[in-house]
Amino acid sequence: MDRSREFRECVKARQGAVASKGKQKAEVEDVWTREATRIAAQLKDLIAFLAGIRRAYLDLSQSHSAVASSSTSRSFDPKRPNATWDSVKHLSDRERDEIDYQTQLSLKTCREQIRELENAEALRKTNESKQGMPGWRAKGATQAKEQLAAHRAAITLFLNKRLTHVSTLQKNQQEARIKRSLERSAASGLGLSPAGLAVLGEKMASQSQSDWRAGKQRDAAPAPVLSSDANGVPAMYAPVKSGTVQGLLEEEDEEEDIDQLLTQEQIQLFESEASNMLRATQDQLASLRHAESSLLEISALQSELVVHLTQQSELTDRLYEDAIIVSDRVEQGNKQLQKAKERNRESRIWLLIFLLGASLTLLFLDSF
């Protein structure tokens, strides 16, 4: 009975099962690389996003007009940061704060994802070290393990460097924003301290009083002619009467009362300007405090990333040194194997010579 057809079908089915199993294993192992590629692409998009909005982000002169003219609300999508911000020209303070918050949140998410990759790689190394390999397969398996570990260590090092670069860009952008806000406040007079404001108020009051006195002197009557009383004493040197003294005091009180120099409309205008100035100062101070807190958070994140990057660099250097040591050991093992092969060859030759000699001796003895 011919069963060759059944045998071929069984072989094909077995080959298909083995091939599908190997393909699934390759796909499972490739998840780590796909995740690393996705993180790298997200960091690249963040760099392009920060570079694209830098001009509008640092243009503080259009903040109020941006609030008034913005008819559509723009939202920040971490997966697509450039979706609604490509053609933006002006930003409001609220949008700048939203950009700072969402960028910082994206950086923290990327940092956690990179740590998950590092933990997964460490777990893979631990599992492989526990499993072990047979002696006759240890050579190729060790080289493959070292190459894979060095490759993934280089990938995580690259991701950490890219993450540190993005955090540095964000930090520099926030520092430039705070610096320009302070310069703008100082230029508009909002950056004065309370002592400076008091001195400025005294100078303005003194100047107003001097101008009022000068105008009153110009509007006054011509200077009276000096006259003398019955005793021949000039009037300017004569004793002043009580009524005249009271008039002079009232005149001085009137000169010192600056409020009477201004009309009610002028007083209301000054109060309105002072209220607007105070409100603008409070808004500016709140914005600066929010930017300062965000800057402190991004600085702490950057410091943590620098420390982690240093540790990752040390780990990569250690892996490189281990790879060099393993390569040296593999070369030494290859040399020892070659020497063992040579010794085996010599042993086989001597054994062959001995067997030939013994055979000849037996034949010679058998002939007698």
Secondary structure, DSSP 4 states (H G I P E B T S, - for coil): ---HHHHHHHHHHHHHHHHHHHHHHHHHHTHHHHHHHHHHHHHHHHHHHHHHHHHHHH-GGGHHHHHHH--S-----SSSTTSS-TT-----HHHHHHHHHHHHHHHHHHHHHHHHHHHHHHHHHHHHHHH---GGGHHHHHHHHHHHHHHHHHHHHHHHHHHHHHHHHHHHHHHHHHHHHHHHHHHTTTT--HHHHHHHHHHHHHHHHHHHHHHHHHHSPPPPPP-B-TTS-BGGGSPPPHHHHHHHHHHHHHHH-GGGGS-HHHHHHHHHHHHHHHHHHHHHHHHHHHHHHHHHHHHHHHHHHHHHHHHHHHHHHHHHHHHHHHHHHHHHHHHHHHHHHHHHHHHHHHHHHHHHHHHHHHHHHHH-
